[in-house]
């Protein structure tokens, strides 16, 4: 699979530091949203990205590769907490290029409330499931999606890398399709712009770098209450059969992407 990428980040209007880190280079596209204050969050998110950066340049990754990187990242972040950086921690959400029998796949993963979306056929789908108190309340029927955006518990997450959490990542794997646009973002984006506005921007800005810049700029202008980070990866060439790239005029069966729903659910 060949992708075209874009990325942007901003400290926002209220935070003195940008504790987000990102990686947007084949085969890894991810966002880590650090927490802990006094540079602890910045160090934690950077430590996670460092573990995945070693994969840059490979054509694809396996689930074992991702799990190994996550294990090493957790060890690195835990070491920060014991070296005077407080309760360092970070969320992590992202997608990597994978391969099954020579065909291109997306392997996505999530810990915390950063998010991974997929835009395909004009439809924006949130792939990841937030590990947050608010998401658990939505799942149990105690809170509506409309009320969740303003709930005072919206920044409390239930899983992280570090910060005393031992929660594991959730994973999803599905075939890539020509034209897929993957969006990975910190909650600084999703807390300022609703899914409809995010979709509109992704649909109207064909260049991934421009789309990333516009998304971050709008989130900052909408309030910018948190750091805002966006990574976009567009699938511009996908192998649909072993050794054969998918062409623009190929018939794509949109119903051949089975994915079991995952339930999830510390800032």
C-alpha positions, -999 to 999 in steps of 0.1 A, spaced: 0 0 0 12 35 -8 -1 64 12 0 102 11 2 119 45 -4 152 63 0 162 99 -4 193 121 -2 201 158 -9 232 180 -6 238 218 -41 254 217 -51 286 235 -49 275 272 -20 251 276 15 264 282 30 232 266 21 210 237 22 175 253 10 158 221 34 138 199 28 124 164 42 101 138 32 102 102 56 82 81 50 48 64 41 24 78 30 42 111 5 69 117 -2 77 153 -10 104 179 0 103 216 -16 127 240 6 131 270 -5 138 306 11 146 339 21 182 337 56 197 343 68 182 310 59 147 321 32 143 295 55 157 268 82 132 277 57 103 279 41 109 244 76 114 229 88 81 245 59 62 228 66 77 194 102 68 197 94 31 200 73 32 168 97 54 149 121 24 145 96 9 120 98 39 96 108 26 61 93 -8 64 65 -17 40 42 -31 66 40 -43 102 25 -73 121 3 -74 152 34 -87 171 54 -57 160 28 -33 174 24 -53 206 62 -53 211 64 -15 205 36 -10 230 53 -31 256 85 -12 252 66 21 253 50 12 286 83 3 301 98 36 289 69 57 303 69 38 336 106 46 339 98 84 335 75 82 365 102 67 387 128 92 376 111 124 390 86 131 362 56 126 384 27 103 371 38 105 335 13 90 311 -1 92 276 -30 81 254 -22 65 220 -43 59 189 -32 51 154 -30 29 123 -3 10 107 0 -6 73 -3 -44 74 -4 -72 48 -25 -104 46 -16 -127 17 0 -98 -2 -31 -76 2 -31 -42 20 -47 -40 54 -51 -13 81 -42 -24 116 -55 1 141 -51 3 179 -62 25 208 -55 33 245 -74 62 260 -95 89 242 -74 99 213 -92 86 182 -88 69 148 -114 75 121 -119 62 85 -135 82 57 -146 60 29 -174 65 3 -183 98 19 -190 82 53 -169 90 84 -166 61 109 -149 63 142 -129 30 143 -115 34 179 -136 33 210 -128 58 237 -116 45 270 -133 71 291 -158 74 319 -182 93 295 -180 64 269 -189 39 296 -219 60 306 -230 62 270 -226 24 266 -247 18 297 -274 42 286 -269 66 315 -257 95 292 -267 106 258 -242 113 230 -256 149 229 -250 155 266 -215 138 265 -199 168 248 -205 190 278 -203 165 306 -179 175 334 -164 140 333 -155 141 296 -117 144 303 -115 114 326 -100 84 308 -100 48 320 -69 34 302 -35 49 294 1 41 289 16 49 323 -1 71 349 -7 40 370 -28 23 343 -24 -13 333 -52 -12 307 -44 -30 274 -49 -16 239 -78 -25 216 -71 -36 181 -90 -37 148 -78 -50 114 -96 -46 81 -88 -46 43 -77 -12 30 -96 2 0 -84 27 -26 -94 62 -15 -94 54 23 -86 85 43 -75 76 79 -76 103 105 -59 100 138 -63 128 164 -60 138 200 -92 147 219 -83 184 214 -98 180 179 -128 159 188 -138 180 218 -139 212 196 -153 199 163 -182 174 159 -180 145 135 -201 162 109 -177 192 107 -147 169 107 -162 149 78 -170 181 59 -134 193 61 -120 159 51 -144 158 21 -136 193 8 -98 194 13 -83 167 -10 -47 174 0 -40 156 33 -16 183 46 -41 211 38 -69 190 55 -47 185 86 -39 223 88 -76 233 84 -88 208 111 -62 221 136 -69 257 128 -106 253 132 -103 235 165 -80 262 179 -104 289 167 -134 270 182 -118 272 216 -85 254 216 -90 243 252 -64 215 248 -35 206 226 -47 197 191 -30 171 169 -40 156 136 -25 129 113 -40 120 80 -31 90 58 -47 86 23 -45 52 6 -35 61 -30 -24 26 -41 -37 -6 -26 -28 -42 -35 -62 -59 -37 -48 -93 -48 -13 -107 -43 11 -88 -65 -16 -66 -81 -23 -31 -71 -59 -19 -70 -68 4 -98 -93 33 -98 -117 15 -121 -118 -17 -101 -151 -28 -86 -148 -24 -48 -172 -44 -26 -178 -21 3 -194 -50 23 -162 -70 26 -148 -52 57 -160 -73 87 -151 -58 120 -164 -68 154 -176 -39 175 -153 -34 205 -163 -20 239 -138 2 257 -136 20 283 -74 86 331 -69 120 327 
